[in-house]
Amino acid sequence: MKALISGITGQDGSYLAELLLEKGYEVFGIIRRVALEDPGNRLSRISHIKDKINLIPGSLETYPSLYKIFNQIKPDEIYHLAAQSYVSYSFEDEFSTLNTNINGTHFMLSAFKDISPNAKFYFAASSEMFGKVHEVPQNENTPFHPRSSYGISKVAGFDLTRNYREAYDLFALSGILYNHESERRGFEFVTRKITSHVAMIKYGLKDKLELGNLDAKRDWGHSKDYVRAMWLMMQQDKPDDYVVCSGKAHTVREFCERAFAVAGLDYQKYVKVNPTFYRPAEVDILLGDYSKSKKVLGWKPKISFSELIERMVKSDLEYFGKRNAK
């Protein structure tokens, strides 16, 4: 069984690659050619499995590049995870976010249809599609109201995937994943920004942490749980879309409080609100309902909110502890 992953060097891609290897898949990953020039940084999340997977240089921004890759591999399962996924940056550069995310998904779907129509296709949708929510909690039938170009690009990807499923009778589906973090999360994301600053403050490398809206509520889980849901969706007889979440909402403030507590610190002494970090169009609450995933896939999260934070903080304490000791 051959699996092709776009975004294999990211958080989700690395955990998914591990899972698929455990299940006996031959794993292929599309990477930018520049990643091969700087493997120490760009391939850090998959360095421990690099010898077990096949990395193929390519570009999601050109159809011929993807056509060539699909023709070469002829995958059985395709997991399209790659995207410009940092919401705040999507306000700074709407053009590249929309271009990369929408065209990349369109080209992937087209190559899938033209070369491997009997394969299965997964699209990484996002809770950011709900944006200004019409109901709480949200499920697969909740209307979308995105509040960023990132969210808009994910709605477009979701609609493209559904259209390819319906128009061409393809096995194409979307996982609507809520915020999922881990020790491998990028430093630009708010959760990793918090846990890394906890460690740096603990070691005297920083003296404060500046954040935006502390009262924003999010539904957080661990990436390792969520990639398991991706795989389960692809094992079904018929393609369908699923919400994947924890079903519990917590504020950014609560995340801070618990993260600092893991290191024996009081967050109120170090966390400062900086209005420049507020989004132009704020998303106040995202809270999902994973009833369908539980009923159809038999899926539920294993790692709790508290355990997620503890894992992330302890990992960053170890990481910055080693750097501080040098």
C-alpha angles and dihedrals in degrees: 000000000000122000124191118201126191110199093029092151092059131086097270095037092056094049091044091051090053091050094048092048089053088053093052100257126150100235125210124183131195111222135173113258089237089065090068089056092056106028094154091069107019097044097037095115093055101033091108092057100031092111092053098052135059115238117199122190112229146132128246088202096069125057096208090059092054093041089057092049094048091047091051097047105026091201126209095208127027122197112191105197102140117112145125089269105172106106097199092053090053088069091053095047112021093161098060092040093054094039096048098041101041100037092040091055092044092051092047092051092047093051089047091053095044100043110019108023091154092057126091123251129206123193120198103228122177144224086235085080088074092054107151091031122226093200141007120259103027124218138176091287098049112116117248122243106168119197101196138043086250090058090045091052090052092051088052090050091048092051092045091052093048091047092052089049093051101035099044102024093241130157095248124144143162132228111211098210123190123213108313122180140175146163086285096057116129116259092238093067116093096240094053090041087058098045094043091050090049088058095043092049090048090055094042094249093119133022102200146018121222118205139165125226108010092181096059109119123219137177104234132192140154121276092226090063093046098052087054087059090051091056093046091054089055093053094062123106093235130035118246139153123257139192113226117193145118096255091230129099127210132178124243085243090059091049089053093047093052095041094052090044091059087063092043094254135129109236093207091069094057112024116092126182114234112190091208088072093061115108117245087236109028125212105212103188138009115181122160138204113218096183092122093050090049094048100041103028099029087232130148132155118267102188115071128218091254093048091048091055093044092052092049096047094046090049091051092045088055093044097049092037090062092046092047091051093058 
